[in-house]
């Protein structure tokens, strides 16, 4: 299994084989600008919307290190997708 790539923390190689930090522009988004939470994590404390399995409504959350946090966020639930909250 491939490790999660975190925005602003992990490094990738650019076209000239130089290391640079991973940014939001490097994410391969699903339709609707949703990012796959099994592949990518947002930068620390960036407010995002998240989707759980079998859940219609989204919730607001943020990521600290490699863990999700937020009001009414249960650490045992599996986050499927996240989307950056651009309102703030």
Steps between C-alpha positions, in 0.01 A plus 500: 500500500629843405548748786285811517640815340451813711476849351781726619687222680602238245730550204468394136729525197423769243567482124869577553541227767525759779319445827221739589216501749172337403224761443124500445566543125673159492193307620307297244144596596181299450197673339384795708856574625485218759836350600537131583577479873675166454765673286525865611471705819451879521749733667483523879202699632356580154123484531351238265172320443511123543282209387449177692367175351118491477468865602315759293602817684859620520672605822766761565834375624875553484805282508776503759797290403346184354175509704165668443357736760195720537166537673306170500778321313550144621855368456373147435298604192656472158518827303452433128540845343585854597459836332670826595267762646577805289256729685754580771 
